[in-house]
C-alpha cells in the first residue's frame, strides 16, 4: 500500500509552548529539542526505521538517533517548503512549492514546468504505485500527472473525467485502482476510466477530500464533512452531529488496528476511534501534551507507534 502527502498548510498564528503536564504522548519533537528543520510539519513518511518529515524549512530525516536535513543550501532543492515526501529504496521524491525533486544517492534532480511536462510547480500529493509509477497531485490548476522514469501523462478536467484540477491525495488500493481525493469529491481511476463520487451522487458529505485509506475492502475518507466509511455499496459518515467526532474538518486517517483509527483534524487535535464499540477519545492542546491542534498527517511506524504531524512539531504515541 502506498502513502500520499498532506494538503496545503493552514495559515495560523503559532501556538505558544504547551505547559500541559498530561503526557499522553511519549515524545514531542520540536526545533528546541531535536534536529528537526521546522515546527510546521506537512507530511511524515516512515520507510523501515527511517522517518522522513516534510517541513516548511526543508526535509528532515531521523533514524531514531541522528537527524539530518535536506534544503536549498545543502541539497540544491528548488524550495524549502516541502509539501509531501515518498521513498522507494534509495530514492526520495519530494513535492515542493517549486517543483518535483528526485533525491537519489546524494544527487538531486529537479522536474518543473520548464524542463518537463509537469503541469504546475506546486506539488500537493505523491504516491508510488506497485508498478513503480509515480503519481503526482498538484494544487489548483495542475491536475494529476504520472511519471514512470521516461514517460509523462497529465490528466485534467479538460482532457479526461478527472473532476477537479486540485488533487489532495492519491492512494492505490490492493487491486491496483487509484483513489484520488480532489476539491470536487473522490475519483476512482482504473487506468482507463475515472469514476467520480460527490455529494450529489453518493454518500460523500462534502466535496473537499483530504485523505483516503483502506482497511481490507473498507474505504475510509477524510473530508470537510467528517469521516466517511464505504463498505461495498454502503456509505456511512461520522460527524459532529451523529457521533463523538469533535470537528468535521478531518485531515488525516491512520489505521493502527481494527479497533484503533486515529484521525487528525484542523483545529481540534487528534481523535482515536473504535468502530467496534463506537468509542471516541480526544487528545488536544488543552488536555494533553499535543503541541498543536492543527494536525496535517498521522503515520504508524514499524513498531506500531503513532506519529502525529502538527503545525507546531511532532507528537509520538507509544500505545
C-alpha positions in Angstrom: 0.0 0.0 0.0 1.3 3.4 -0.8 1.0 6.7 1.1 0.4 10.2 -0.1 1.2 13.5 1.2 -0.7 16.1 3.0 -2.5 19.3 2.0 -1.8 23.0 1.8 -1.0 24.3 5.2 -3.4 26.4 7.3 -2.1 29.9 7.9 -2.5 30.4 11.6 -0.8 32.2 14.5 1.9 29.9 16.0 0.7 28.1 19.1 2.6 29.0 22.3 4.5 26.4 24.2 2.2 23.8 25.7 2.6 23.7 29.5 0.1 20.9 30.0 1.5 18.2 32.2 -0.7 15.3 31.0 1.9 13.4 29.0 -0.3 11.4 26.6 2.4 11.4 24.0 5.8 9.8 24.9 7.8 12.3 22.8 7.3 15.7 21.3 9.9 16.8 18.7 10.4 20.5 18.0 13.3 22.6 16.9 14.0 23.4 20.6 14.8 19.8 21.5 15.7 18.0 18.3 17.3 18.4 14.9 14.0 18.9 13.1 14.2 21.7 10.5 11.0 23.4 11.3 8.0 23.0 13.6 5.5 23.4 10.8 5.0 19.8 9.6 3.3 19.0 6.3 3.9 15.3 5.9 5.5 12.2 7.6 6.7 9.1 5.7 8.1 6.1 7.6 10.1 3.7 5.5 11.5 0.9 7.6 13.1 2.7 10.6 13.7 5.9 8.8 11.3 8.8 9.4 11.2 11.5 6.7 9.5 14.7 7.6 8.3 17.3 5.2 8.5 20.8 6.8 8.3 24.4 5.8 12.1 24.6 6.0 13.4 21.5 4.3 13.1 17.7 4.6 14.2 16.3 8.0 15.4 12.7 8.2 15.5 10.8 11.5 16.9 7.3 12.0 15.9 7.0 15.7 19.2 8.6 16.9 20.5 11.1 14.3 18.9 13.9 12.4 19.8 15.3 9.1 18.2 18.0 6.8 18.0 18.4 3.1 17.4 22.0 1.9 18.1 24.6 -0.8 21.6 25.1 0.5 23.0 21.6 1.1 21.0 19.6 -1.5 20.0 22.2 -4.1 16.3 21.8 -3.5 14.2 24.3 -5.5 12.2 25.3 -2.4 12.5 24.7 1.3 8.7 24.3 1.6 8.2 20.5 1.3 4.6 19.6 1.0 5.0 15.8 0.6 7.5 13.0 0.5 7.7 9.5 -0.9 10.5 6.9 -0.7 11.4 3.9 -2.7 14.6 2.3 -1.6 17.5 4.8 -2.1 15.2 7.2 -3.9 13.3 10.0 -2.1 10.7 12.0 -4.0 9.7 15.4 -2.7 6.8 17.6 -3.7 7.8 21.2 -3.1 6.3 24.6 -3.8 8.6 25.0 -6.8 8.8 21.6 -8.5 9.3 17.9 -8.0 12.5 16.5 -6.6 14.2 13.2 -7.1 17.0 12.7 -4.5 19.0 9.5 -5.1 22.4 8.7 -3.6 23.1 12.3 -2.9 22.1 13.5 -6.4 19.2 16.0 -6.8 17.2 16.0 -10.0 14.5 18.7 -10.3 11.5 18.5 -12.6 9.4 21.6 -13.2 7.3 23.2 -15.9 10.3 24.5 -17.8 12.1 21.1 -18.2 9.3 18.6 -18.1 5.6 18.1 -18.8 4.9 18.7 -15.1 1.7 20.8 -15.3 2.4 23.1 -12.4 5.3 23.5 -10.0 3.3 23.5 -6.7 3.1 19.8 -5.7 0.4 18.7 -3.3 0.4 14.9 -3.3 2.7 12.0 -4.3 2.1 8.3 -4.5 4.3 5.4 -5.8 2.2 2.6 -7.3 3.2 -1.0 -7.1 4.2 -0.9 -10.7 6.8 1.8 -9.8 5.0 4.7 -11.5 5.0 8.0 -9.6 1.6 9.7 -9.3 1.7 13.5 -8.7 -1.2 15.6 -7.5 -1.0 19.4 -7.7 -2.6 22.4 -6.1 -5.3 24.1 -8.1 -4.5 24.4 -11.8 -2.3 21.4 -12.5 -4.5 18.3 -12.1 -3.0 14.8 -11.9 0.3 13.6 -13.5 2.2 10.3 -13.7 5.9 9.6 -14.4 7.5 6.2 -15.0 11.0 7.5 -15.3 10.7 8.4 -19.0 7.0 8.9 -20.0 4.7 11.5 -18.5 1.0 11.6 -18.6 -1.2 14.5 -17.4 -4.9 14.3 -16.6 -7.1 17.4 -16.2 -10.8 18.0 -16.4 -10.3 19.3 -19.9 -8.7 16.1 -21.3 -10.3 13.5 -19.0 -13.1 12.9 -16.5 -10.9 14.0 -13.6 -13.4 16.2 -11.7 -11.1 18.9 -10.5 -7.5 20.3 -11.1 -6.8 20.4 -7.3 -5.7 16.9 -6.2 -5.1 16.5 -2.5 -4.4 12.8 -2.0 -3.7 9.7 -4.1 -3.9 6.1 -2.8 -3.6 2.8 -4.5 -6.0 0.0 -3.4 -4.9 -3.6 -3.3 -6.5 -4.2 -6.7 -4.3 -1.5 -8.3 -7.0 1.0 -8.7 -6.2 4.6 -7.7 -8.5 6.5 -5.3 -8.0 10.2 -5.8 -9.2 13.0 -3.5 -10.0 16.3 -5.1 -11.8 19.5 -4.4 -14.8 18.0 -6.2 -15.0 14.7 -4.4 -13.4 11.3 -4.9 -12.3 9.9 -8.3 -11.5 6.2 -8.8 -9.2 5.6 -11.7 -8.7 2.1 -13.1 -6.0 3.2 -15.6 -8.6 3.9 -18.3 -11.7 5.5 -16.7 -12.5 7.9 -13.9 -15.5 7.1 -11.7 -16.5 10.1 -9.7 -18.3 10.3 -6.3 -19.5 13.6 -4.9 -22.3 14.8 -2.5 -24.7 14.8 -5.4 -24.4 11.2 -6.5 -23.1 9.4 -3.3 -23.0 9.4 0.4 -20.0 11.7 0.4 -20.9 14.6 2.7 -18.6 17.2 1.4 -16.6 17.6 -1.9 -13.4 18.7 -0.2 -11.5 15.4 0.4 -8.1 15.4 2.2 -7.2 11.8 2.9 -8.2 8.2 1.9 -7.1 4.9 3.4 -8.1 1.3 3.3 -8.7 -1.5 5.8 -9.1 -4.6 3.6 -12.0 -3.7 1.3 -13.3 -0.9 3.5 -12.5 2.6 2.3 -12.2 5.5 4.8 -12.4 9.1 3.6 -11.5 12.3 5.4 -13.3 15.4 4.2 -14.7 18.7 5.4 -17.8 16.8 6.2 -16.2 14.3 8.7 -15.2 10.7 8.4 -16.8 8.5 5.7 -16.8 4.7 5.6 -17.5 2.9 2.4 -18.2 -0.8 2.8 -19.3 -2.2 -0.5 -22.3 -0.2 -1.6 -22.9 1.1 1.9 -21.8 4.7 2.8 -21.7 5.9 6.4 -20.5 9.2 7.7 -19.4 10.1 11.2 -19.7 13.8 12.0 -20.2 16.2 14.9 -23.9 15.8 14.7 -24.2 12.0 14.9 -21.0 10.8 16.7 -18.2 11.7 19.1 -16.2 13.4 16.4 -15.4 16.8 17.8 -14.8 18.6 14.4 -15.9 17.8 10.8 -12.6 19.1 9.3 -10.8 15.8 9.2 -7.4 16.0 7.5 -5.7 12.6 8.1 -6.6 9.0 8.8 -4.3 6.3 10.2 -5.4 2.7 11.0 -3.4 1.2 13.8 -5.7 -1.8 14.2 -9.3 -2.8 13.5 -10.3 -1.2 16.8 -8.0 1.9 16.7 -8.4 4.5 14.0 -6.6 7.8 14.5 -8.0 11.0 13.0 -6.2 14.3 12.7 -8.3 17.5 12.5 -7.8 21.1 11.5 -8.4 22.7 14.9 -9.3 20.0 17.4 -6.2 17.8 17.6 -6.5 14.0 17.4 -9.3 11.6 17.9 -8.9 7.9 18.5 -12.0 6.0 17.2 -13.0 2.4 17.9 -15.5 1.4 15.2 -16.4 -1.8 17.0 -17.5 -0.1 20.3 -18.1 3.4 18.8 -15.8 4.9 21.5 -14.2 8.2 20.8 -11.1 9.6 22.7 -9.9 13.1 22.1 -6.4 14.5 22.5 -5.8 18.2 22.1 -3.6 21.1 23.2 -5.7 21.6 26.3 -5.9 18.0 27.7 -2.6 16.6 26.7 1.0 17.5 25.6 -0.1 17.6 21.9 1.9 20.7 20.7 -0.8 22.0 18.4 -4.5 21.4 17.5 -3.9 21.6 13.7 -2.9 18.1 12.5 -1.7 17.6 8.9 -0.7 13.9 8.9 -0.7 10.8 11.0 1.6 7.8 10.3 2.2 4.5 12.0 5.7 3.1 12.3 7.1 -0.4 12.2 6.8 -0.7 16.0 3.1 0.5 15.9 4.0 3.9 17.3 1.7 6.8 16.1 3.5 9.8 14.7 1.4 13.0 14.5 2.4 15.9 12.4 1.2 19.2 13.7 1.8 22.8 12.8 4.0 23.2 15.9 6.0 19.9 15.9 5.6 16.2 16.0 4.0 14.1 18.8 4.6 10.4 19.1 2.3 8.0 20.9 3.7 4.6 22.0 0.5 2.8 23.0 
